Amino acid sequence: MRLDIHKSFRLSILPVPTLHQVLKRKDPAVFLNVPRFMNWKDELCIRVSEGLCSGYWICQGPPEKPLRPKDSDVVLLWFHGGAYYLGGPLGEAVALLRTAECAASIFSVDYTLAPFATYPRQQEEAVAAYRHLLFNEGIEASRIVVGGESAGGHLALSFLLALTETTLPKPGGSLLLCPWSNLTNESPSFKRDRYKDALNKHLLDRDVNTFIPRDLSGHLPPLAIVNFTRPFTGRQAWKQVLPAHSWISISGHDIFLDDTHNLVHQARLDGALVDLEITDGEPHGWQFAANKASEMIYSNLPPNKEVPERVMPGSTNVAKVGEI
């Protein structure tokens, strides 16, 4: 897989307001106006906005077989990646639609990006979205899988931690793709894989400073969400924070690899059930990147036509990893 390192560097030196202008949000009218989805485009990517809850029903049931979310076997509550200041709820909509064809409803949360909001706003919006699924949509907690990629994986963990301070039931599972679990960005794999991954410490440190401002001495605040790879202090433990079953996927050349190993180790020590999948030879976020080469082929397939095995492989992997 070819990494666009030069593009990554160019974006890393742009100021945040400029990045928000350069990287425009996807328009559903464009990516849904294709043979695969044209017959159901009015039922896909439906906007929801209620109080702190904002997002999109990417689909309610498989695209060709719409149903009420509460009747779905699995409802994926999804948090997109983008280091808390880039991306959007529809950024990987086509990839999520392919995952949904494996019989899931998907609600993608439109959380507020930095610098327009900082912690704990995104955490509060995540909890509000979960409340919406439970009480407005009538979905059983056991049917909900909370998931996210990269910073979205961090937000999923942050959401689960916040949930312990409420009386809300835990979701049935969690699905984390290359989660950004340690915001100090200091693990050995940052240096070891710096030439094998498009992410870089300079870019991520800037993102953290935008999301969680440092104190006058230059230190991050002593919050649990800053580093999920350390043991919890006080009464919390991963067995209480995580759902009954969690799935984590990471790549062999991802700079988050060592932090992910430490997160999984700590969670298992606390008695949590966590499955870890490591894909050798790939960089950060390989699943969605692997889809790009075949996204056009997939979008132009006729409705109900079986998707060839090599088309949208990342989405297929996500569905298998999380048993969706």
C-alpha positions as CSV (number, residue, x, y, z in Angstrom):
1,M,0.0,0.0,0.0
2,R,1.4,3.4,-1.0
3,L,1.4,6.0,1.8
4,D,1.1,9.7,0.7
5,I,3.8,10.9,3.2
6,H,4.2,14.2,1.4
7,K,0.5,14.9,1.7
8,S,0.6,14.1,5.4
9,F,3.5,16.5,5.9
10,R,1.8,19.3,3.9
11,L,-1.3,19.0,6.0
12,S,0.7,18.8,9.2
13,I,2.1,22.3,8.7
14,L,-1.2,24.0,7.9
15,P,-3.0,25.9,10.7
16,V,-6.2,24.3,12.0
17,P,-8.7,26.8,10.6
18,T,-7.1,26.3,7.1
19,L,-7.4,22.6,7.4
20,H,-11.1,22.8,8.1
21,Q,-11.5,24.7,4.8
22,V,-9.2,22.4,2.8
23,L,-10.8,19.1,3.9
24,K,-14.4,19.7,3.1
25,R,-17.1,17.3,4.4
26,K,-18.6,14.7,2.1
27,D,-21.9,15.5,0.4
28,P,-24.3,12.5,0.6
29,A,-25.9,13.5,-2.7
30,V,-22.6,12.7,-4.4
31,F,-21.6,9.4,-2.9
32,L,-25.2,8.0,-2.8
33,N,-26.0,8.9,-6.4
34,V,-24.5,5.6,-7.6
35,P,-25.9,2.3,-8.8
36,R,-25.3,0.5,-5.5
37,F,-27.3,2.9,-3.4
38,M,-29.5,4.9,-5.8
39,N,-32.7,2.9,-5.1
40,W,-32.4,3.6,-1.3
41,K,-30.5,6.9,-1.2
42,D,-33.5,8.6,0.6
43,E,-33.2,6.2,3.4
44,L,-29.4,6.4,3.9
45,C,-27.3,9.0,5.8
46,I,-30.3,10.5,7.6
47,R,-29.4,13.5,9.8
48,V,-30.3,13.5,13.5
49,S,-29.9,16.6,15.7
50,E,-31.4,16.7,19.2
51,G,-29.7,18.6,22.1
52,L,-26.1,17.4,22.4
53,C,-26.8,14.4,20.1
54,S,-25.8,15.1,16.5
55,G,-25.1,12.5,13.8
56,Y,-26.2,10.5,10.9
57,W,-28.0,7.2,10.5
58,I,-25.6,5.9,7.9
59,C,-28.1,3.1,7.4
60,Q,-30.9,1.6,9.4
61,G,-30.4,-2.1,8.6
62,P,-28.6,-3.3,5.5
63,P,-29.1,-0.8,2.6
64,E,-31.2,-3.1,0.6
65,K,-33.3,-4.3,3.6
66,P,-34.1,-1.2,5.7
67,L,-35.6,-1.9,9.1
68,R,-36.0,-0.1,12.4
69,P,-32.7,0.2,14.3
70,K,-34.1,-1.5,17.3
71,D,-34.9,-4.5,15.2
72,S,-31.3,-4.8,14.0
73,D,-29.1,-7.6,15.4
74,V,-26.3,-5.1,15.8
75,V,-26.3,-1.3,16.0
76,L,-22.9,0.3,15.6
77,L,-22.4,3.6,17.5
78,W,-19.5,5.0,15.5
79,F,-16.9,7.7,16.2
80,H,-14.8,8.9,13.2
81,G,-11.1,9.5,13.3
82,G,-9.2,12.6,12.5
83,A,-7.3,13.6,15.7
84,Y,-10.2,15.5,17.1
85,Y,-9.9,18.3,14.6
86,L,-10.4,16.7,11.2
87,G,-12.8,14.4,9.6
88,G,-16.6,14.0,9.9
89,P,-19.4,11.5,10.4
90,L,-19.7,10.9,6.7
91,G,-16.0,10.7,5.9
92,E,-16.0,6.9,5.6
93,A,-19.7,6.5,4.8
94,V,-19.2,4.3,1.8
95,A,-17.0,2.0,3.8
96,L,-19.5,1.9,6.6
97,L,-22.3,1.1,4.2
98,R,-20.4,-1.9,3.0
99,T,-19.9,-3.0,6.7
100,A,-23.7,-2.5,7.2
101,E,-24.5,-4.9,4.4
102,C,-23.4,-7.5,6.9
103,A,-26.6,-6.8,8.8
104,A,-25.9,-3.8,11.1
105,S,-27.4,-0.4,11.6
106,I,-24.8,2.3,12.0
107,F,-25.1,5.7,13.7
108,S,-22.1,7.9,13.1
109,V,-21.7,10.7,15.7
110,D,-21.1,14.3,14.6
111,Y,-19.0,15.4,17.6
112,T,-17.7,18.9,17.8
113,L,-14.1,19.2,16.5
114,A,-11.3,21.2,18.2
115,P,-10.7,24.1,18.5
116,F,-14.4,24.8,18.4
117,A,-14.8,22.6,21.5
118,T,-12.3,20.9,23.8
119,Y,-12.5,18.1,26.3
120,P,-15.0,17.1,27.8
121,R,-17.5,18.4,25.2
122,Q,-16.9,15.4,22.8
123,Q,-17.3,13.0,25.7
124,E,-20.6,14.6,26.6
125,E,-21.8,14.4,23.0
126,A,-20.9,10.7,22.9
127,V,-23.0,10.0,26.0
128,A,-25.9,12.0,24.5
129,A,-25.8,10.0,21.3
130,Y,-25.9,6.8,23.4
131,R,-28.9,8.1,25.3
132,H,-30.6,8.8,22.0
133,L,-30.2,5.3,20.9
134,L,-31.4,3.9,24.2
135,F,-34.4,6.1,24.8
136,N,-35.4,7.7,21.6
137,E,-34.8,4.8,19.3
138,G,-35.6,2.1,21.9
139,I,-32.5,0.0,21.2
140,E,-31.4,-2.5,23.8
141,A,-28.0,-1.8,25.2
142,S,-26.9,-5.4,24.5
143,R,-27.4,-4.8,20.8
144,I,-25.2,-1.8,20.6
145,V,-21.5,-2.0,19.7
146,V,-19.5,1.2,20.3
147,G,-16.7,1.7,17.9
148,G,-14.2,4.1,16.5
149,E,-11.0,4.5,14.5
150,S,-7.9,6.3,15.8
151,A,-9.1,9.4,17.7
152,G,-12.6,7.9,17.4
153,G,-11.2,4.9,19.2
154,H,-10.0,7.2,22.0
155,L,-13.4,8.8,22.1
156,A,-15.0,5.4,22.4
157,L,-12.8,4.6,25.4
158,S,-13.5,8.1,26.9
159,F,-17.3,7.5,26.4
160,L,-17.1,4.1,28.1
161,L,-15.2,5.7,31.0
162,A,-17.8,8.4,31.4
163,L,-20.6,5.8,31.3
164,T,-19.3,4.4,34.6
165,E,-20.4,7.7,36.3
166,T,-24.0,7.2,35.1
167,T,-26.7,4.7,35.7
168,L,-26.9,3.8,32.0
169,P,-26.2,0.1,31.0
170,K,-23.0,-0.7,29.2
171,P,-23.2,-1.5,25.4
172,G,-22.9,-5.1,24.3
173,G,-19.5,-4.7,22.8
174,S,-16.8,-2.3,21.6
175,L,-14.8,-2.3,18.3
176,L,-11.7,-0.2,18.2
177,L,-9.6,0.3,15.1
178,C,-6.0,1.5,15.7
179,P,-7.1,3.4,18.8
180,W,-5.2,6.5,19.9
181,S,-5.0,5.3,23.5
182,N,-2.1,7.3,24.8
183,L,-2.1,11.1,24.1
184,T,1.4,11.6,25.4
185,N,2.7,10.1,22.0
186,E,5.9,8.8,23.6
187,S,5.8,5.0,23.2
188,P,8.8,3.3,21.4
189,S,6.8,2.5,18.2
190,F,6.5,6.2,17.5
191,K,10.2,6.2,16.8
192,R,10.5,2.6,15.5
193,D,7.8,3.1,12.8
194,R,8.1,6.8,12.0
195,Y,9.2,6.0,8.4
196,K,6.6,3.3,7.9
197,D,3.5,5.3,9.0
198,A,1.9,8.5,7.7
199,L,1.2,9.7,11.2
200,N,3.9,11.6,13.0
201,K,4.5,12.8,16.6
202,H,4.7,16.5,15.6
203,L,1.2,16.4,14.1
204,L,-0.3,14.4,16.9
205,D,1.2,16.6,19.7
206,R,-0.3,19.7,18.0
207,D,-3.7,17.9,17.9
208,V,-3.5,17.1,21.6
209,N,-2.7,20.7,22.5
210,T,-5.8,21.8,20.5
211,F,-8.0,19.2,22.2
212,I,-6.6,19.3,25.8
213,P,-4.6,22.4,26.5
214,R,-1.5,22.0,28.5
215,D,-0.8,23.8,31.8
216,L,1.6,26.7,32.2
217,S,4.5,24.3,32.8
218,G,3.7,22.5,29.5
219,H,2.2,19.3,31.0
220,L,-1.0,17.7,30.1
221,P,-3.6,17.6,32.9
222,P,-3.7,14.4,35.1
223,L,-6.8,13.0,33.5
224,A,-7.4,9.3,32.9
225,I,-8.3,9.9,29.3
226,V,-4.8,11.2,28.6
227,N,-3.2,7.8,28.8
228,F,-5.5,4.7,28.8
229,T,-2.4,2.4,28.9
230,R,-1.8,3.1,32.6
231,P,-3.6,1.4,35.4
232,F,-6.7,3.3,36.6
233,T,-6.5,4.9,40.0
234,G,-9.3,4.7,42.5
235,R,-12.2,2.3,42.1
236,Q,-12.2,2.0,38.3
237,A,-10.9,-1.1,36.4
238,W,-11.2,-2.1,32.8
239,K,-13.5,-4.9,33.6
240,Q,-16.0,-2.3,34.8
241,V,-15.3,0.1,32.0
242,L,-15.3,-2.1,28.9
243,P,-18.3,-4.1,27.7
244,A,-18.6,-7.9,28.1
245,H,-16.5,-8.3,24.9
246,S,-14.2,-5.9,23.1
247,W,-12.3,-6.2,19.8
248,I,-9.2,-4.2,18.9
249,S,-7.5,-4.1,15.5
250,I,-4.0,-2.6,14.9
251,S,-1.4,-2.8,12.2
252,G,2.2,-4.0,12.5
253,H,3.6,-0.6,11.3
254,D,1.2,1.6,13.2
255,I,2.9,4.0,15.5
256,F,0.2,3.2,18.1
257,L,1.2,-0.4,18.2
258,D,3.0,-0.4,21.5
259,D,0.3,1.6,23.2
260,T,-2.3,-0.8,21.9
261,H,-0.3,-3.8,23.3
262,N,-0.1,-2.0,26.7
263,L,-3.8,-1.1,26.7
264,V,-4.8,-4.7,25.9
265,H,-2.4,-6.1,28.5
266,Q,-3.8,-3.7,31.2
267,A,-7.4,-4.5,30.3
268,R,-6.8,-8.2,30.5
269,L,-5.0,-7.9,33.8
270,D,-8.2,-6.2,35.1
271,G,-10.3,-9.1,33.9
272,A,-11.7,-7.7,30.7
273,L,-12.3,-9.9,27.7
274,V,-10.4,-8.3,24.8
275,D,-9.6,-9.8,21.4
276,L,-6.6,-8.3,19.6
277,E,-5.9,-8.6,15.9
278,I,-2.6,-7.4,14.5
279,T,-2.3,-7.1,10.7
280,D,1.4,-7.4,9.7
281,G,3.1,-5.0,7.3
282,E,0.4,-2.3,7.2
283,P,0.3,1.3,8.5
284,H,-2.2,3.2,10.6
285,G,-5.8,3.0,9.5
286,W,-5.2,0.3,6.9
287,Q,-8.8,-0.9,6.7
288,F,-10.3,2.3,5.3
289,A,-7.2,3.0,3.2
290,A,-7.4,-0.5,1.6
291,N,-11.0,0.3,0.5
292,K,-10.0,3.2,-1.7
293,A,-8.7,1.2,-4.6
294,S,-12.1,-0.6,-5.0
295,E,-14.6,2.0,-3.7
296,M,-15.6,3.0,-7.2
297,I,-16.0,-0.6,-8.3
298,Y,-18.2,-1.3,-5.3
299,S,-20.3,1.9,-5.8
300,N,-21.0,0.9,-9.3
301,L,-22.1,-2.7,-8.6
302,P,-25.9,-3.2,-9.2
303,P,-28.1,-3.5,-6.1
304,N,-28.2,-6.9,-4.5
305,K,-25.2,-8.1,-6.6
306,E,-22.7,-10.1,-4.4
307,V,-19.6,-8.1,-3.7
308,P,-16.4,-9.8,-4.9
309,E,-14.0,-10.9,-2.2
310,R,-11.3,-8.4,-3.1
311,V,-13.6,-5.4,-3.2
312,M,-13.8,-3.3,0.0
313,P,-11.5,-5.6,1.9
314,G,-11.2,-3.2,4.8
315,S,-14.9,-3.1,5.5
316,T,-15.1,-6.8,5.3
317,N,-12.3,-7.1,7.9
318,V,-14.1,-4.6,10.2
319,A,-17.3,-6.7,10.1
320,K,-15.3,-9.9,10.8
321,V,-13.2,-8.4,13.6
322,G,-16.2,-7.2,15.4
323,E,-18.3,-10.2,14.4
324,I,-20.9,-7.8,12.9
